[in-house]
Amino acid sequence: MTATPVQEKYHDSNPVVRLVLQRFFATVCEALRESAPETILDAGCGEGELMRRGALPAGVKVISLDLRPESLAHFRRHSAHRNQVCGSLAALPLPDKSVDTVVCLEVLEHLNNPGAAVTELSRVARKSLIVSVPYEPYFRIGNVLRGKHLERWGDHPEHVQHWNLRTFRAFLEPGLAGVRIHNALPWIVALCRPRG
């Protein structure tokens, strides 16, 4: 599969990058096993990396949502999965409590209003939410060590939000229940429940 610019990091040949990615996806898989969903919304699915890696449990109904039509087109060309929706996290085109688990990986840091997105994700989730963001400043340090975004001290130009373990918990807790934070350096993965 040819990598798009968004997907480039997932195909990095650097053994350290591959190791940290493996650890990240293992953390996400463990959260999915614990959630035991029958239905999943992959919110911000991009080019379908979760499906490509086999990270989604077998036999689970998956809705893959992304804002970028070009990402979904790439996903469609390289996968038999067709349950894809072009839409925004600001207004998910799904009814309340329509999926067991919402997975939203590496999206919130790109949003001007991530709180509104978390409210929407919680609205459609029956059982759980699994969300991840870069763990700062370690994510930026990793970029500097790889020679990426040096003019911005390793800060990705599309990242408008920055969190560490403490601040990400503080961001999630007002709107979600049972927030459990996992350190998957250089990412943070949180397993949470919707309120109500």
Secondary structure by P-SEA (a helix, b strand, c coil): ccccccccccccccaaaaaaaaaaaaaaaaaaaaacccbbbbcccccccccccccccccbbbbbbbccaaaaaaaaacccccccccccccccccccccccbbbbcccccccccaaaaaaaaaaacccbbbbbccccaaaaaaaaaaccccccccccccccccccaaaaaaaccccccbbbbbccccbbbbbbbbcc
